[in-house]
Amino acid sequence: MKAKEISQKLNIKEEEFKTSWQWLANFRCRRGLKSMHLFGEGAEVDKDDPVLLQQLKDLYSVINMYRENVYNIDETGLFFHLLSRYSLLMLTESLVTTRGKKKSKEIVTLAVCSNATGSNKIPCSMIGKAA
């Protein structure tokens, strides 16, 4: 659909340009394009880039004027039924007979928030499971 849309914007006649899965597969082969499953987050930023460093300096100067009013919020998962992986044993208990339990996967999301100076910490908010 996107290829058709682009061909129409470029005023290419429909007879001259046919879209198909085969065309896409051949195009990918010709150009050496491969698909891959992405894991994790993006790559690291170039910390020595002079343009980026200047923009960060400008941003910090603006933030310093409003330090009390700059807030950051983030979320984290809390496995509230998860037992510890470690346990203390009495002298009478045996390592052979002591067993763990299956790990609980019950999780809630906590949202934590504070201003830049840490002088105003908003109480944690809990986002529970859907009904």
N, CA, C and O of each residue as an XYZ file, in Angstrom:
524
protein
N       0.825     -1.194      0.000
C       0.000      0.000      0.000
C       0.875      1.267      0.000
O       0.576      2.240     -0.692
N       1.950      1.233      0.782
C       2.832      2.402      0.840
C       3.519      2.617     -0.509
O       3.671      3.753     -0.958
N       3.934      1.520     -1.153
C       4.575      1.641     -2.467
C       3.610      2.235     -3.477
O       4.001      3.073     -4.291
N       2.348      1.810     -3.434
C       1.341      2.373     -4.350
C       1.170      3.866     -4.095
O       1.094      4.663     -5.031
N       1.110      4.232     -2.827
C       0.941      5.637     -2.464
C       2.101      6.479     -2.982
O       1.888      7.568     -3.514
N       3.316      5.984     -2.830
C       4.504      6.717     -3.292
C       4.509      6.813     -4.816
O       4.843      7.857     -5.376
N       4.135      5.714     -5.486
C       4.116      5.746     -6.955
C       3.099      6.749     -7.470
O       3.329      7.397     -8.492
N       1.978      6.885     -6.774
C       0.972      7.869     -7.190
C       1.492      9.292     -6.987
O       1.256     10.165     -7.823
N       2.199      9.528     -5.878
C       2.753     10.869     -5.626
C       3.826     11.222     -6.649
O       4.008     12.394     -6.982
N       4.543     10.202     -7.153
C       5.584     10.431     -8.153
C       5.034     10.413     -9.578
O       5.792     10.480    -10.546
N       3.706     10.323     -9.697
C       3.022     10.301    -10.993
C       3.490      9.156    -11.890
O       3.647      9.333    -13.099
N       3.710      7.988    -11.298
C       4.058      6.794    -12.073
C       2.760      6.091    -12.432
O       1.915      5.841    -11.573
N       2.613      5.775    -13.714
C       1.374      5.135    -14.168
C       1.259      3.739    -13.581
O       2.261      3.058    -13.364
N       0.009      3.315    -13.324
C      -0.225      1.998    -12.721
C       0.278      0.869    -13.599
O       0.676     -0.179    -13.091
N       0.264      1.069    -14.921
C       0.732      0.018    -15.824
C       2.245     -0.178    -15.716
O       2.751     -1.270    -15.973
N       2.964      0.879    -15.334
C       4.420      0.822    -15.258
C       4.927      0.281    -13.923
O       6.076     -0.148    -13.822
N       4.074      0.302    -12.902
C       4.521     -0.108    -11.576
C       3.483     -1.024    -10.943
O       2.377     -0.593    -10.617
N       3.843     -2.266    -10.776
C       2.961     -3.252    -10.141
C       3.546     -3.599     -8.772
O       4.734     -3.901     -8.654
N       2.710     -3.553     -7.750
C       3.170     -3.922     -6.413
C       2.806     -5.374     -6.125
O       1.733     -5.849     -6.497
N       3.727     -6.069     -5.454
C       3.474     -7.455     -5.058
C       4.484     -7.850     -3.991
O       5.480     -7.159     -3.780
N       4.221     -8.962     -3.322
C       5.163     -9.478     -2.334
C       6.457     -9.914     -3.012
O       7.539     -9.786     -2.438
N       6.343    -10.427     -4.232
C       7.541    -10.859     -4.953
C       8.448     -9.662     -5.246
O       9.668     -9.747     -5.108
N       7.836     -8.551     -5.651
C       8.624     -7.357     -5.928
C       9.383     -6.942     -4.672
O      10.570     -6.621     -4.735
N       8.689     -6.950     -3.519
C       9.324     -6.566     -2.270
C      10.461     -7.529     -1.915
O      11.535     -7.093     -1.502
N      10.230     -8.824     -2.073
C      11.271     -9.815     -1.769
C      12.484     -9.617     -2.676
O      13.621     -9.658     -2.207
N      12.248     -9.404     -3.968
C      13.352     -9.177     -4.910
C      14.095     -7.879     -4.604
O      15.322     -7.827     -4.695
N      13.354     -6.831     -4.242
C      13.972     -5.550     -3.887
C      14.887     -5.735     -2.687
O      16.008     -5.226     -2.671
N      14.407     -6.469     -1.675
C      15.220     -6.713     -0.490
C      16.484     -7.495     -0.836
O      17.555     -7.218     -0.297
N      16.360     -8.460     -1.725
C      17.540     -9.237     -2.146
C      18.536     -8.355     -2.900
O      19.739     -8.413     -2.648
N      18.021     -7.532     -3.833
C      18.904     -6.660     -4.614
C      19.671     -5.693     -3.729
O      20.851     -5.435     -3.966
N      19.017     -5.164     -2.723
C      19.624     -4.147     -1.852
C      20.331     -4.744     -0.632
O      20.973     -4.019      0.128
N      20.215     -6.048     -0.446
C      20.857     -6.685      0.700
C      20.178     -6.359      2.018
O      20.831     -6.332      3.061
N      18.872     -6.111      1.985
C      18.122     -5.774      3.194
C      17.639     -7.053      3.869
O      17.176     -7.980      3.204
N      17.751     -7.093      5.170
C      17.303     -8.252      5.931
C      16.402     -7.775      7.049
O      16.559     -6.662      7.552
N      15.458     -8.615      7.437
C      14.626     -8.260      8.574
C      15.167     -8.981      9.793
O      15.711    -10.081      9.696
N      15.007     -8.342     10.939
C      15.478     -8.958     12.165
C      14.574     -8.552     13.307
O      13.932     -7.502     13.270
N      14.531     -9.392     14.317
C      13.746     -9.110     15.512
C      14.595     -8.235     16.428
O      15.734     -8.583     16.740
N      14.042     -7.097     16.862
C      14.793     -6.167     17.704
C      14.571     -6.492     19.174
O      13.441     -6.721     19.604
N      15.644     -6.512     19.933
C      15.580     -6.762     21.362
C      16.119     -5.554     22.094
O      16.991     -4.853     21.580
N      15.610     -5.302     23.292
C      16.163     -4.252     24.140
C      15.860     -2.864     23.612
O      14.880     -2.649     22.898
N      16.709     -1.940     23.973
C      16.515     -0.548     23.598
C      17.545     -0.133     22.567
O      18.413     -0.921     22.191
N      17.448      1.090     22.118
C      18.323      1.595     21.066
C      19.789      1.620     21.456
O      20.152      1.374     22.606
N      20.606      1.917     20.492
C      22.054      1.942     20.693
C      22.454      3.139     21.555
O      21.672      4.067     21.758
N      23.661      3.097     22.045
C      24.175      4.167     22.890
C      24.425      5.424     22.062
O      24.767      5.351     20.882
N      24.249      6.560     22.694
C      24.437      7.856     22.051
C      25.926      8.169     22.004
O      26.672      7.806     22.913
N      26.358      8.849     20.936
C      27.754      9.287     20.833
C      27.966     10.437     21.806
O      27.513     11.556     21.563
N      28.650     10.161     22.904
C      28.816     11.147     23.976
C      29.852     12.211     23.648
O      29.990     13.179     24.396
N      30.578     12.058     22.560
C      31.597     13.042     22.176
C      31.138     13.958     21.047
O      31.919     14.770     20.551
N      29.884     13.834     20.640
C      29.346     14.648     19.549
C      29.248     16.103     20.018
O      28.498     16.387     20.952
N      29.993     17.043     19.391
C      29.997     18.430     19.864
C      28.624     19.101     19.768
O      28.277     19.921     20.618
N      27.849     18.763     18.751
C      26.513     19.356     18.613
C      25.632     18.908     19.778
O      24.926     19.716     20.380
N      25.680     17.615     20.087
C      24.894     17.076     21.192
C      25.323     17.699     22.517
O      24.476     18.047     23.340
N      26.629     17.843     22.730
C      27.122     18.425     23.975
C      26.661     19.874     24.139
O      26.316     20.296     25.243
N      26.656     20.628     23.052
C      26.185     22.013     23.118
C      24.693     22.070     23.419
O      24.246     22.900     24.211
N      23.923     21.188     22.788
C      22.485     21.150     23.040
C      22.202     20.765     24.496
O      21.275     21.293     25.109
N      23.000     19.847     25.046
C      22.828     19.466     26.451
C      23.139     20.642     27.382
O      22.436     20.857     28.370
N      24.198     21.405     27.063
C      24.528     22.581     27.868
C      23.369     23.573     27.856
O      22.998     24.124     28.892
N      22.801     23.794     26.667
C      21.664     24.720     26.550
C      20.470     24.216     27.365
O      19.800     24.991     28.047
N      20.217     22.918     27.285
C      19.104     22.329     28.019
C      19.321     22.453     29.523
O      18.392     22.800     30.253
N      20.539     22.174     29.998
C      20.838     22.278     31.425
C      20.661     23.707     31.922
O      20.179     23.918     33.036
N      21.043     24.688     31.115
C      20.890     26.079     31.557
C      19.415     26.441     31.695
O      19.043     27.181     32.605
N      18.575     25.928     30.805
C      17.131     26.187     30.908
C      16.559     25.463     32.125
O      15.766     26.036     32.872
N      16.955     24.213     32.325
C      16.451     23.433     33.455
C      16.854     24.071     34.781
O      16.065     24.077     35.726
N      18.074     24.608     34.863
C      18.538     25.229     36.119
C      17.670     26.404     36.536
O      17.565     26.702     37.726
N      17.048     27.075     35.576
C      16.160     28.186     35.920
C      14.875     27.687     36.578
O      14.236     28.427     37.328
N      14.487     26.427     36.302
C      13.211     25.887     36.774
C      13.398     24.613     37.597
O      12.510     23.760     37.607
N      14.536     24.461     38.289
C      14.870     23.196     38.952
C      13.748     22.651     39.830
O      13.489     21.448     39.823
N      13.087     23.513     40.577
C      12.021     23.063     41.478
C      10.813     22.527     40.711
O      10.033     21.742     41.252
N      10.656     22.941     39.466
C       9.473     22.565     38.692
C       9.739     21.507     37.634
O       8.856     21.208     36.831
N      10.933     20.937     37.617
C      11.256     19.878     36.649
C      11.055     18.543     37.342
O      11.724     18.240     38.331
N      10.132     17.744     36.821
C       9.791     16.458     37.430
C      10.153     15.320     36.484
O      10.206     15.492     35.266
N      10.398     14.171     37.067
C      10.652     12.955     36.306
C       9.795     11.851     36.898
O       9.727     11.695     38.117
N       9.141     11.086     36.034
C       8.318      9.967     36.472
C       8.767      8.726     35.720
O       9.095      8.792     34.535
N       8.779      7.611     36.404
C       9.159      6.351     35.777
C       8.338      5.242     36.403
O       7.803      5.395     37.501
N       8.243      4.132     35.703
C       7.483      3.013     36.245
C       8.397      1.814     36.429
O       9.412      1.663     35.750
N       8.005      0.973     37.365
C       8.759     -0.237     37.638
C       7.783     -1.334     38.025
O       6.691     -1.057     38.520
N       8.173     -2.557     37.803
C       7.313     -3.681     38.150
C       7.610     -4.166     39.559
O       8.757     -4.144     40.004
N       6.570     -4.604     40.257
C       6.726     -5.152     41.598
C       6.053     -6.521     41.630
O       4.833     -6.627     41.500
N       6.863     -7.570     41.806
C       6.340     -8.924     41.962
C       5.968     -9.075     43.430
O       6.814     -9.447     44.244
N       4.717     -8.794     43.783
C       4.361     -8.697     45.189
C       4.156    -10.037     45.879
O       4.100    -10.070     47.108
N       4.040    -11.138     45.154
C       3.929    -12.458     45.772
C       5.185    -13.298     45.596
O       5.185    -14.485     45.921
N       6.241    -12.702     45.092
C       7.449    -13.460     44.804
C       8.231    -13.717     46.088
O       8.579    -12.792     46.821
N       8.497    -14.992     46.337
C       9.259    -15.364     47.524
C      10.751    -15.187     47.255
O      11.193    -15.147     46.107
N      11.497    -15.083     48.319
C      12.938    -14.956     48.204
C      13.544    -16.231     47.619
O      13.005    -17.321     47.806
N      14.666    -16.090     46.912
C      15.362    -17.264     46.381
C      16.207    -17.925     47.448
O      16.667    -19.052     47.260
N      16.420    -17.251     48.558
C      17.278    -17.757     49.627
C      16.445    -17.999     50.876
O      15.428    -17.342     51.099
N      16.887    -18.941     51.676
C      16.188    -19.254     52.910
C      17.199    -19.668     53.968
O      18.288    -20.145     53.648
N      16.836    -19.486     55.207
C      17.671    -19.945     56.319
C      17.143    -21.300     56.771
O      15.932    -21.500     56.870
N      18.044    -22.217     57.043
C      17.659    -23.546     57.487
C      18.075    -23.737     58.940
O      19.116    -23.250     59.381
N      17.233    -24.458     59.668
C      17.569    -24.847     61.039
C      18.600    -25.970     60.968
O      18.759    -26.605     59.926
N      19.278    -26.206     62.042
C      20.269    -27.280     62.078
C      19.634    -28.642     61.825
O      20.289    -29.549     61.311
N      18.352    -28.790     62.186
C      17.671    -30.085     62.022
C      17.147    -30.298     60.602
O      16.767    -31.415     60.252
N      17.119    -29.239     59.772
C      16.591    -29.355     58.409
C      17.690    -29.791     57.453
O      18.866    -29.487     57.651
N      17.282    -30.514     56.405
C      18.233    -31.039     55.428
C      18.107    -30.269     54.114
O      17.009    -29.883     53.714
N      19.232    -30.053     53.455
C      19.225    -29.416     52.130
C      18.496    -30.274     51.116
O      17.891    -29.750     50.180
N      18.546    -31.584     51.290
C      17.941    -32.518     50.332
C      16.426    -32.444     50.375
O      15.777    -32.504     49.331
N      15.852    -32.315     51.564
C      14.385    -32.346     51.690
C      13.748    -30.967     51.578
O      12.535    -30.867     51.399
N      14.528    -29.919     51.678
C      13.977    -28.569     51.592
C      13.778    -28.185     50.131
O      14.706    -28.247     49.324
N      12.575    -27.796     49.814
C      12.236    -27.448     48.425
C      11.697    -26.020     48.354
O      11.109    -25.507     49.306
N      11.912    -25.410     47.218
C      11.338    -24.099     46.972
C       9.937    -24.239     46.410
O       9.427    -25.351     46.272
N       9.331    -23.149     46.095
C       7.999    -23.140     45.488
C       8.101    -22.529     44.104
O       9.075    -21.855     43.771
N       7.080    -22.777     43.311
C       7.026    -22.186     41.976
C       6.941    -20.668     42.112
O       6.243    -20.155     42.986
N       7.652    -19.958     41.249
C       7.687    -18.499     41.313
C       6.349    -17.920     40.886
O       5.787    -18.301     39.860
N       5.851    -16.991     41.693
C       4.615    -16.290     41.360
C       4.931    -15.217     40.324
O       5.950    -14.532     40.411
N       4.053    -15.085     39.360
C       4.266    -14.074     38.318
C       3.287    -12.911     38.463
O       3.109    -12.122     37.535
N       2.653    -12.811     39.632
C       1.731    -11.705     39.852
C       2.532    -10.420     40.008
O       3.444    -10.337     40.831
N       2.184     -9.433     39.216
C       2.960     -8.193     39.181
C       2.013     -6.995     39.136
O       0.950     -7.046     38.518
N       2.415     -5.935     39.792
C       1.736     -4.648     39.654
C       2.787     -3.642     39.207
O       3.987     -3.876     39.354
N       2.338     -2.544     38.671
C       3.248     -1.502     38.209
C       3.214     -0.344     39.188
O       2.143      0.129     39.568
N       4.387      0.107     39.593
C       4.503      1.271     40.465
C       5.025      2.443     39.652
O       5.941      2.291     38.844
N       4.435      3.618     39.869
C       4.929      4.839     39.239
C       5.553      5.692     40.336
O       4.903      6.006     41.334
N       6.816      6.066     40.147
C       7.524      6.901     41.120
C       7.871      8.226     40.457
O       8.221      8.270     39.277
N       7.769      9.317     41.237
C       7.957     10.646     40.661
C       8.602     11.572     41.689
O       8.300     11.501     42.880
N       9.493     12.440     41.212
C      10.159     13.422     42.063
C      10.593     14.599     41.204
O      10.732     14.485     39.987
N      10.806     15.750     41.876
C      11.344     16.873     41.116
C      12.857     16.755     41.043
O      13.440     15.889     41.695
N      13.507     17.619     40.256
C      14.940     17.506     39.975
C      15.805     17.637     41.220
O      16.865     17.015     41.300
N      15.373     18.434     42.190
C      16.180     18.620     43.394
C      15.915     17.551     44.440
O      16.689     17.419     45.388
N      14.849     16.791     44.293
C      14.491     15.769     45.273
C      13.746     16.336     46.464
O      13.469     15.612     47.420
N      13.416     17.623     46.425
C      12.721     18.249     47.548
C      11.229     17.922     47.560
O      10.583     18.056     48.599
N      10.675     17.500     46.433
C       9.256     17.143     46.367
C       9.130     15.747     45.767
O       9.240     15.567     44.554
N       8.900     14.778     46.623
C       8.734     13.397     46.172
C       7.259     13.051     46.217
O       6.640     13.060     47.281
N       6.701     12.747     45.057
C       5.294     12.394     44.961
C       5.122     10.970     45.485
O       5.931     10.104     45.152
N       4.092     10.696     46.296
C       3.880      9.318     46.765
C       3.720      8.357     45.585
O       3.150      8.712     44.554
N       4.232      7.136     45.754
C       4.147      6.127     44.693
C       2.697      5.871     44.316
O       1.810      5.865     45.169
N       2.476      5.665     43.051
C       1.160      5.261     42.556
C       1.236      3.828     42.102
O       2.201      3.426     41.452
N       0.215      3.046     42.442
C       0.204      1.643     42.047
C      -0.830      1.448     40.957
O      -1.981      1.865     41.092
N      -0.414      0.817     39.885
C      -1.317      0.491     38.794
C      -1.545     -1.004     38.885
O      -0.644     -1.787     38.584
N      -2.729     -1.408     39.292
C      -3.020     -2.826     39.510
C      -3.325     -3.556     38.220
O      -3.153     -3.028     37.121
N      -3.780     -4.780     38.384
C      -4.128     -5.611     37.234
C      -5.529     -5.242     36.749
O      -6.353     -4.747     37.517
N      -5.782     -5.486     35.481
C      -7.103     -5.226     34.919
C      -8.110     -6.205     35.512
O      -7.764     -7.337     35.853
N      -9.352     -5.762     35.630
C     -10.411     -6.614     36.205
C     -10.674     -7.808     35.303
O     -11.528     -8.639     35.613
